Amino acid sequence: MNKNLVLVSGAIVFREQHNKPEWFLIKHQDDDVWEIPKVTVRRGESSVRAALRMMGEKAFMTTRVLEEVGRAGGVTNINGKIVPQRYLYYLMLSKSFAKDIIGFPDANWFDYSQTVKKLSSKREKTMLKEARGVYKKWKKERKAKKKNP
């Protein structure tokens, strides 16, 4: 693996509200753009652990990773050098969360159609669509388990 490769973990987090999913998005301080929360993976850390760490530290949220929903490549400019990036997105269930989320300048929960409208990145819209498909499968399996324990 390229030692200059920057791994970025994306957390597509949902919670169940009235038996429907709500999706968690953030906004950065100087930006008016809503996005999926992402974090750079630390050396020696797994991308799953990085996503869990970010949601715990910044959103005071207890989450569970259900499944990887997608990967994407890209590049970034660090100190004048072009560095390759790999994004790994995970569908995560919010098990508990604080009322006030202070680790992100702005954060909120939205239904699916609002979430799609708020996201400006085509890549993130694609990942959300994949996550929604995984969510529906997970929901169906969960329902079947409850019927036939």
ZADO-1210 file (C-alpha; in nm, 4 decimals, padded with zeros to 6 digits):
<atoms>
<atom x="00.0000" y="00.0000" z="00.0000" code="MET" pos="1"/>
<atom x="00.1194" y="00.3522" z="-00.0781" code="ASN" pos="2"/>
<atom x="00.2616" y="00.4965" z="00.2450" code="LYS" pos="3"/>
<atom x="00.1508" y="00.8445" z="00.1345" code="ASN" pos="4"/>
<atom x="-00.2081" y="00.7287" z="00.0911" code="LEU" pos="5"/>
<atom x="-00.4467" y="00.9121" z="00.3216" code="VAL" pos="6"/>
<atom x="-00.7340" y="00.6963" z="00.4482" code="LEU" pos="7"/>
<atom x="-01.0569" y="00.8809" z="00.5257" code="VAL" pos="8"/>
<atom x="-01.3449" y="00.7142" z="00.7076" code="SER" pos="9"/>
<atom x="-01.7013" y="00.8342" z="00.6461" code="GLY" pos="10"/>
<atom x="-01.9840" y="00.7725" z="00.8940" code="ALA" pos="11"/>
<atom x="-02.3308" y="00.7462" z="00.7415" code="ILE" pos="12"/>
<atom x="-02.5210" y="00.7468" z="01.0695" code="VAL" pos="13"/>
<atom x="-02.8932" y="00.6902" z="01.1110" code="PHE" pos="14"/>
<atom x="-03.1366" y="00.6689" z="01.3984" code="ARG" pos="15"/>
<atom x="-03.4879" y="00.5307" z="01.4021" code="GLU" pos="16"/>
<atom x="-03.7593" y="00.7903" z="01.4636" code="GLN" pos="17"/>
<atom x="-04.1200" y="00.6671" z="01.4474" code="HIS" pos="18"/>
<atom x="-03.9995" y="00.3554" z="01.2644" code="ASN" pos="19"/>
<atom x="-03.8282" y="00.5626" z="00.9924" code="LYS" pos="20"/>
<atom x="-03.4586" y="00.6435" z="00.9535" code="PRO" pos="21"/>
<atom x="-03.3188" y="00.9904" z="01.0071" code="GLU" pos="22"/>
<atom x="-02.9729" y="01.0608" z="00.8709" code="TRP" pos="23"/>
<atom x="-02.7005" y="01.2610" z="01.0449" code="PHE" pos="24"/>
<atom x="-02.5195" y="01.5404" z="00.8587" code="LEU" pos="25"/>
<atom x="-02.2687" y="01.8047" z="00.9637" code="ILE" pos="26"/>
<atom x="-02.1654" y="02.1494" z="00.8454" code="LYS" pos="27"/>
<atom x="-01.8167" y="02.2938" z="00.8927" code="HIS" pos="28"/>
<atom x="-01.7712" y="02.6386" z="01.0430" code="GLN" pos="29"/>
<atom x="-01.6754" y="02.8368" z="00.7325" code="ASP" pos="30"/>
<atom x="-01.8911" y="02.6336" z="00.4976" code="ASP" pos="31"/>
<atom x="-02.2554" y="02.6403" z="00.4095" code="ASP" pos="32"/>
<atom x="-02.2352" y="02.2833" z="00.2809" code="VAL" pos="33"/>
<atom x="-02.3904" y="01.9846" z="00.4591" code="TRP" pos="34"/>
<atom x="-02.1906" y="01.6642" z="00.4406" code="GLU" pos="35"/>
<atom x="-02.1439" y="01.3160" z="00.5817" code="ILE" pos="36"/>
<atom x="-01.9054" y="01.3247" z="00.8815" code="PRO" pos="37"/>
<atom x="-01.5551" y="01.2128" z="00.7848" code="LYS" pos="38"/>
<atom x="-01.2262" y="01.1676" z="00.9699" code="VAL" pos="39"/>
<atom x="-00.8671" y="01.0945" z="00.8708" code="THR" pos="40"/>
<atom x="-00.7627" y="00.7495" z="00.9896" code="VAL" pos="41"/>
<atom x="-00.4650" y="00.7610" z="01.2267" code="ARG" pos="42"/>
<atom x="-00.1567" y="00.5471" z="01.1686" code="ARG" pos="43"/>
<atom x="-00.2196" y="00.1987" z="01.3124" code="GLY" pos="44"/>
<atom x="-00.5949" y="00.2595" z="01.3424" code="GLU" pos="45"/>
<atom x="-00.8599" y="00.0801" z="01.1382" code="SER" pos="46"/>
<atom x="-01.1053" y="00.2827" z="00.9316" code="SER" pos="47"/>
<atom x="-01.3931" y="00.1322" z="01.1340" code="VAL" pos="48"/>
<atom x="-01.2297" y="00.2339" z="01.4616" code="ARG" pos="49"/>
<atom x="-01.1713" y="00.5863" z="01.3259" code="ALA" pos="50"/>
<atom x="-01.5417" y="00.6269" z="01.2405" code="ALA" pos="51"/>
<atom x="-01.6457" y="00.5008" z="01.5855" code="LEU" pos="52"/>
<atom x="-01.3902" y="00.7296" z="01.7526" code="ARG" pos="53"/>
<atom x="-01.5093" y="01.0360" z="01.5620" code="MET" pos="54"/>
<atom x="-01.8753" y="00.9801" z="01.6461" code="MET" pos="55"/>
<atom x="-01.7919" y="00.9166" z="02.0115" code="GLY" pos="56"/>
<atom x="-01.5516" y="01.2080" z="02.0559" code="GLU" pos="57"/>
<atom x="-01.7209" y="01.4734" z="01.8443" code="LYS" pos="58"/>
<atom x="-02.0892" y="01.3817" z="01.8591" code="ALA" pos="59"/>
<atom x="-02.0940" y="01.2048" z="02.1986" code="PHE" pos="60"/>
<atom x="-02.2771" y="00.9280" z="02.0174" code="MET" pos="61"/>
<atom x="-02.2675" y="00.5535" z="02.0783" code="THR" pos="62"/>
<atom x="-02.2812" y="00.3893" z="01.7373" code="THR" pos="63"/>
<atom x="-02.2550" y="00.0451" z="01.5836" code="ARG" pos="64"/>
<atom x="-02.1108" y="-00.0184" z="01.2388" code="VAL" pos="65"/>
<atom x="-02.3516" y="-00.2313" z="01.0375" code="LEU" pos="66"/>
<atom x="-02.1620" y="-00.2585" z="00.7107" code="GLU" pos="67"/>
<atom x="-01.9214" y="-00.0901" z="00.4716" code="GLU" pos="68"/>
<atom x="-02.1332" y="00.0731" z="00.2013" code="VAL" pos="69"/>
<atom x="-01.8710" y="00.1961" z="-00.0400" code="GLY" pos="70"/>
<atom x="-01.5228" y="00.3128" z="-00.1287" code="ARG" pos="71"/>
<atom x="-01.3986" y="00.5994" z="-00.3398" code="ALA" pos="72"/>
<atom x="-01.0655" y="00.7430" z="-00.4426" code="GLY" pos="73"/>
<atom x="-00.9466" y="01.0974" z="-00.4691" code="GLY" pos="74"/>
<atom x="-00.6529" y="01.3305" z="-00.4178" code="VAL" pos="75"/>
<atom x="-00.5771" y="01.6165" z="-00.1823" code="THR" pos="76"/>
<atom x="-00.3110" y="01.8835" z="-00.1631" code="ASN" pos="77"/>
<atom x="-00.0991" y="01.8704" z="00.1539" code="ILE" pos="78"/>
<atom x="00.1824" y="02.1263" z="00.1831" code="ASN" pos="79"/>
<atom x="00.1943" y="02.1682" z="-00.1938" code="GLY" pos="80"/>
<atom x="00.2115" y="01.7920" z="-00.2586" code="LYS" pos="81"/>
<atom x="-00.0648" y="01.5999" z="-00.4279" code="ILE" pos="82"/>
<atom x="-00.1487" y="01.3020" z="-00.2074" code="VAL" pos="83"/>
<atom x="-00.3862" y="01.0149" z="-00.2945" code="PRO" pos="84"/>
<atom x="-00.6858" y="00.9550" z="-00.0678" code="GLN" pos="85"/>
<atom x="-00.9117" y="00.6553" z="-00.0177" code="ARG" pos="86"/>
<atom x="-01.2557" y="00.7096" z="00.1318" code="TYR" pos="87"/>
<atom x="-01.4341" y="00.4240" z="00.3096" code="LEU" pos="88"/>
<atom x="-01.7973" y="00.4833" z="00.4055" code="TYR" pos="89"/>
<atom x="-01.9801" y="00.2877" z="00.6755" code="TYR" pos="90"/>
<atom x="-02.3479" y="00.2590" z="00.7622" code="LEU" pos="91"/>
<atom x="-02.3752" y="00.3166" z="01.1360" code="MET" pos="92"/>
<atom x="-02.6661" y="00.2854" z="01.3773" code="LEU" pos="93"/>
<atom x="-02.6868" y="00.5516" z="01.6470" code="SER" pos="94"/>
<atom x="-02.7653" y="00.3674" z="01.9693" code="LYS" pos="95"/>
<atom x="-02.7535" y="00.6737" z="02.1955" code="SER" pos="96"/>
<atom x="-02.6588" y="01.0361" z="02.1527" code="PHE" pos="97"/>
<atom x="-02.6299" y="01.3587" z="02.3470" code="ALA" pos="98"/>
<atom x="-02.8933" y="01.6247" z="02.2997" code="LYS" pos="99"/>
<atom x="-02.6266" y="01.8859" z="02.2217" code="ASP" pos="100"/>
<atom x="-02.3593" y="01.7950" z="01.9702" code="ILE" pos="101"/>
<atom x="-02.0674" y="02.0277" z="02.0376" code="ILE" pos="102"/>
<atom x="-01.7872" y="01.8600" z="01.8415" code="GLY" pos="103"/>
<atom x="-01.9214" y="01.9808" z="01.5070" code="PHE" pos="104"/>
<atom x="-02.0035" y="02.3482" z="01.4358" code="PRO" pos="105"/>
<atom x="-02.3446" y="02.2451" z="01.3039" code="ASP" pos="106"/>
<atom x="-02.5123" y="01.9047" z="01.2935" code="ALA" pos="107"/>
<atom x="-02.8648" y="01.7790" z="01.2449" code="ASN" pos="108"/>
<atom x="-03.0856" y="01.4816" z="01.1617" code="TRP" pos="109"/>
<atom x="-03.2841" y="01.4744" z="00.8360" code="PHE" pos="110"/>
<atom x="-03.5194" y="01.2363" z="00.6594" code="ASP" pos="111"/>
<atom x="-03.3869" y="01.0733" z="00.3427" code="TYR" pos="112"/>
<atom x="-03.5232" y="01.3225" z="00.0878" code="SER" pos="113"/>
<atom x="-03.3977" y="01.6206" z="00.2903" code="GLN" pos="114"/>
<atom x="-03.0584" y="01.4531" z="00.3266" code="THR" pos="115"/>
<atom x="-03.0252" y="01.4014" z="-00.0492" code="VAL" pos="116"/>
<atom x="-03.1162" y="01.7670" z="-00.1126" code="LYS" pos="117"/>
<atom x="-02.8695" y="01.8955" z="00.1477" code="LYS" pos="118"/>
<atom x="-02.5710" y="01.6954" z="00.0187" code="LEU" pos="119"/>
<atom x="-02.3831" y="01.8730" z="-00.2609" code="SER" pos="120"/>
<atom x="-02.1244" y="01.6021" z="-00.3327" code="SER" pos="121"/>
<atom x="-02.2256" y="01.3500" z="-00.5982" code="LYS" pos="122"/>
<atom x="-02.0037" y="01.0897" z="-00.4284" code="ARG" pos="123"/>
<atom x="-02.1797" y="01.1393" z="-00.0941" code="GLU" pos="124"/>
<atom x="-02.5247" y="01.1170" z="-00.2570" code="LYS" pos="125"/>
<atom x="-02.4181" y="00.7865" z="-00.4147" code="THR" pos="126"/>
<atom x="-02.2891" y="00.6552" z="-00.0810" code="MET" pos="127"/>
<atom x="-02.6115" y="00.7618" z="00.0930" code="LEU" pos="128"/>
<atom x="-02.8156" y="00.5764" z="-00.1694" code="LYS" pos="129"/>
<atom x="-02.6042" y="00.2635" z="-00.1108" code="GLU" pos="130"/>
<atom x="-02.6443" y="00.3057" z="00.2655" code="ALA" pos="131"/>
<atom x="-03.0208" y="00.3331" z="00.2288" code="ARG" pos="132"/>
<atom x="-03.0254" y="00.0013" z="00.0400" code="GLY" pos="133"/>
<atom x="-02.8204" y="-00.1655" z="00.3149" code="VAL" pos="134"/>
<atom x="-03.0488" y="-00.0087" z="00.5772" code="TYR" pos="135"/>
<atom x="-03.3603" y="-00.1545" z="00.4082" code="LYS" pos="136"/>
<atom x="-03.1992" y="-00.5004" z="00.3970" code="LYS" pos="137"/>
<atom x="-03.0955" y="-00.4710" z="00.7646" code="TRP" pos="138"/>
<atom x="-03.4469" y="-00.3597" z="00.8636" code="LYS" pos="139"/>
<atom x="-03.6047" y="-00.6535" z="00.6782" code="LYS" pos="140"/>
<atom x="-03.3686" y="-00.9050" z="00.8443" code="GLU" pos="141"/>
<atom x="-03.4341" y="-00.7521" z="01.1848" code="ARG" pos="142"/>
<atom x="-03.8092" y="-00.7784" z="01.1341" code="LYS" pos="143"/>
<atom x="-03.7757" y="-01.1446" z="01.0308" code="ALA" pos="144"/>
<atom x="-03.5675" y="-01.2206" z="01.3434" code="LYS" pos="145"/>
<atom x="-03.8332" y="-01.0681" z="01.5671" code="LYS" pos="146"/>
<atom x="-04.1025" y="-01.2845" z="01.4047" code="LYS" pos="147"/>
<atom x="-03.8967" y="-01.6053" z="01.4207" code="ASN" pos="148"/>
<atom x="-03.6547" y="-01.5791" z="01.7150" code="PRO" pos="149"/>
</atoms>
